Amino acid sequence: MGALTGYRVLDLSRVLAGPWCGQILADLGAEVIKIERPRVGDDTRGWGPPWMKDEAGKPTQESSYYQSTNRGKLSVALDLASQEGQELVRALATDCDVLIENYKAGSLAKYGLDYKTLSEINPRLVYCSVTGFGQTGPRASEPGYDFIIQGMGGLMSITGERDDLPGGGAQKVGVAFSDLMTGLYSTVAIQAALLNRHETGQGQHIDMALLDVQVATLCNQSQNYLASGKPPGRYGNAHANIVPYQVFKADDGDFIIACGNDSQFRDLCDAIGLPDLPKDPRFARNSDRVNNRQVIVEILSSHFLKDAAQNWVSKIHPRGVPVGAINDIATALAEPQVKARNMVVNIPHPKKPDFITVGSPIKLSRTPVEYLRPAPMLGEHTDGVLRQRLGLSEEQLAALKSRGVIEQSDVLQS
């Protein structure tokens, strides 16, 4: 049993923030029923290449993007624009604990699938709406995209190299940060609402906005502004509040040092052969080093050019000072620690029995994460879910298919 075994989730979301939340809930044992458009499915099904390759090494039509965010779910291909499709979703919602959706604010009301309507049918329903700007405010009706939110929410203003250095300028993060963080916050909110329901018997509406989450996760940077009145700038790979905490160049490549306190700085200086540096009053404390950032960084940068990156790492690491290489993703996934933590797992897929994917970071001692199934093929579970949950007969299913209301894939149901 997983920690959330017995809970049922109806996932009406697409692309990333909502599906990421649904995948986490599935990892934890919830039954997650993903509603997708017939013939097309989630937008990310078409976001390739790269595509998953079959046993013969030939690309399939299963995109890697979709695979990364939908494992463990059941796919029901159903036309939400049709009245019959809406009735089926309402029927499914009567027996679900959670519903996740990321349609524009208010747009599901015309289908009778909004919180007000469904909560009257199922008062225990926890209904999570994920949008770019939330259900209220002057921009509530606008669509929201991660890239735009990273810019609007301030993240890009502090990401990237300084303007006065080569390559300087605002940069987005290499993954859809605001989407992923909104998925995580949504998961926390859903579990909190389920705990509250245990006490009160009542579900509730969760209003999650990418912009809210992006602003919240500026963390120390926004607080730095509120304390000083000065908007933080870009520091590249350096830290706004800690020195040295950045990338340094050795004579053959780059490596990272992250000194979190004055003791670590003293140990670093001993390890690299500069034991007198911490005695200089300009560098004794972190606040001194921040105020004299350019001077101390120039001293260290010049020193590190005298040897190879791995040699520096080998000298510094035994002293307990955080230090490390900059791995590409292939090297990161091959890292022995990553392998030891079971972060790359095999989940057999109908088209590729030896399919591998990145696993969950959640480690629970009594109810561990289980990988029951890979990301589903479009409509893979349509018949099974509607037959089991709604009691539809083969004749009823056939009639719905003939009218284009539902679609069942040609793979065996699991």
Long-range contacts (C-beta under 8 A, 24 or more apart in sequence): 1-29, 1-367, 2-27, 2-28, 2-29, 2-30, 2-367, 2-368, 2-369, 2-370, 3-28, 3-29, 3-364, 3-367, 4-28, 4-29, 4-30, 5-29, 5-30, 5-367, 7-31, 7-97, 7-98, 7-194, 8-33, 8-95, 8-96, 8-97, 8-98, 9-33, 9-96, 9-97, 9-98, 9-99, 9-100, 10-35, 10-89, 10-92, 10-93, 10-96, 10-98, 10-99, 10-100, 11-35, 11-73, 11-99, 11-100, 12-80, 12-89, 12-99, 12-100, 12-101, 12-102, 12-103, 12-108, 12-113, 13-100, 13-101, 13-102, 13-130, 14-42, 14-43, 14-44, 14-102, 15-42, 15-43, 15-44, 15-102, 15-179, 16-44, 16-69, 16-146, 16-176, 16-179, 16-180, 16-183, 17-102, 17-130, 17-146, 17-178, 17-179, 17-180, 17-182, 17-183, 17-186, 17-208, 17-210, 18-100, 18-101, 18-102, 18-128, 18-130, 18-183, 18-186, 19-44, 19-69, 19-70, 19-183, 20-69, 20-179, 20-180, 20-183, 20-184, 21-100, 21-128, 21-130, 21-182, 21-183, 21-184, 21-186, 21-187, 21-190, 22-70, 22-73, 22-100, 23-69, 23-70, 23-71, 23-72, 23-73, 24-183, 24-184, 24-187, 24-360, 24-362, 25-98, 25-187, 25-190, 26-71, 26-72, 26-73, 26-372, 27-71, 27-72, 27-360, 27-362, 27-369, 27-370, 27-371, 28-362, 28-367, 28-369, 29-367, 29-370, 30-97, 30-98, 31-74, 32-72, 32-73, 32-74, 33-73, 33-74, 33-76, 33-92, 33-96, 33-381, 33-385, 33-389, 34-70, 34-73, 34-74, 34-75, 34-76, 34-376, 35-76, 35-78, 35-80, 35-89, 36-75, 36-76, 36-77, 36-78, 36-378, 36-379, 37-77, 37-79, 37-80, 38-77, 38-78, 38-79, 38-379, 38-404, 38-406, 38-407, 39-77, 39-378, 39-407, 41-66, 41-75, 41-77, 41-378, 41-379, 42-66, 42-70, 44-69, 45-378, 52-349, 52-351, 52-352, 52-355, 53-352, 54-351, 54-352, 55-351, 55-352, 55-353, 55-354, 60-351, 60-352, 62-349, 62-351, 62-375, 62-377, 66-375, 67-355, 67-357, 67-374, 67-375, 68-357, 68-358, 68-375, 69-375, 70-375, 70-376, 71-347, 71-357, 71-371, 71-373, 71-374, 71-375, 72-371, 72-372, 72-373, 73-373, 73-375, 73-376, 74-376, 74-380, 74-381, 74-384, 74-385, 75-376, 75-377, 75-378, 75-379, 75-380, 75-381, 75-382, 75-409, 76-379, 76-381, 76-382, 76-385, 76-386, 76-406, 77-378, 77-379, 77-382, 77-406, 77-407, 77-408, 77-409, 78-382, 78-405, 78-406, 78-407, 79-404, 79-405, 79-406, 80-111, 80-113, 81-111, 82-403, 82-404, 82-405, 84-400, 84-403, 84-405, 85-405, 85-406, 86-111, 86-112, 86-113, 88-386, 88-390, 88-400, 88-405, 88-406, 89-113, 90-117, 90-118, 90-121, 91-389, 91-390, 92-385, 92-389, 92-390, 93-118, 93-121, 93-122, 93-125, 94-121, 94-122, 95-122, 95-389, 96-122, 96-125, 97-124, 97-125, 97-126, 97-194, 98-125, 98-126, 98-127, 98-128, 98-190, 98-194, 99-125, 99-126, 99-127, 99-128, 100-128, 100-130, 100-186, 100-190, 101-127, 101-128, 101-129, 101-130, 102-129, 102-130, 102-131, 103-129, 103-131, 104-131, 104-141, 104-142, 104-143, 105-129, 105-131, 105-133, 105-134, 105-135, 105-140, 105-141, 106-135, 106-141, 115-205, 119-203, 119-205, 122-203, 123-201, 123-202, 123-203, 124-197, 124-201, 124-202, 124-203, 125-203, 126-190, 126-193, 126-194, 126-197, 126-203, 126-204, 126-206, 127-203, 127-204, 127-205, 127-206, 128-186, 128-189, 128-190, 128-206, 128-208, 129-205, 129-206, 129-207, 129-208, 130-182, 130-183, 130-186, 130-208, 130-209, 130-210, 131-208, 131-209, 131-210, 132-209, 132-210, 132-211, 133-209, 133-210, 133-211, 134-207, 134-208, 134-209, 134-211, 134-212, 135-207, 136-207, 139-211, 144-209, 144-210, 144-211, 146-176, 146-177, 146-178, 146-179, 146-210, 147-172, 147-176, 149-178, 149-210, 149-211, 149-214, 150-177, 150-178, 150-214, 152-211, 152-214, 153-178, 153-210, 153-211, 153-214, 153-215, 153-218, 154-214, 154-215, 154-218, 154-221, 154-222, 155-214, 155-217, 155-218, 157-231, 157-232, 157-233, 157-234, 158-218, 158-221, 158-232, 158-233, 158-234, 158-235, 158-240, 159-234, 160-234, 160-236, 161-234, 161-236, 162-233, 162-234, 162-235, 162-236, 163-234, 165-236, 168-234, 170-234, 177-214, 177-217, 178-210, 178-211, 178-213, 178-214, 178-217, 179-210, 181-213, 181-214, 181-217, 182-208, 182-209, 182-210, 182-213, 185-213, 185-216, 238-293, 238-297, 241-290, 242-286, 242-290, 243-286, 243-289, 243-290, 243-293, 243-296, 243-297, 244-268, 244-289, 244-296, 244-297, 244-300, 246-297, 247-326, 248-300, 248-301, 248-304, 248-312, 249-301, 249-304, 249-305, 250-304, 250-305, 250-307, 250-308, 250-309, 250-311, 250-312, 251-305, 251-306, 251-307, 251-308, 252-308, 252-309, 253-308, 253-309, 254-309, 254-326, 255-309, 255-310, 255-312, 255-313, 255-323, 255-324, 255-325, 255-326, 256-322, 256-323, 256-324, 256-325, 256-326, 257-316, 257-321, 257-322, 257-323, 258-322, 258-323, 259-321, 259-322, 260-322, 261-286, 262-286, 264-320, 264-321, 264-322, 265-289, 267-319, 267-320, 267-321, 268-316, 268-319, 268-321, 270-319, 271-315, 271-316, 271-318, 271-319, 271-321, 272-303, 272-304, 272-312, 272-315, 272-316, 273-303, 274-299, 274-303, 333-358, 345-371, 347-371, 347-373, 347-374, 348-374, 349-374, 350-377, 350-380, 350-411, 350-412, 350-414, 351-377, 373-414, 377-409, 377-411, 378-407, 378-409, 379-406, 379-407, 379-408, 379-409, 380-408, 380-409, 380-411, 380-413, 380-414, 381-413, 381-414, 382-406, 382-407, 382-408, 382-409, 383-408, 383-413, 384-413
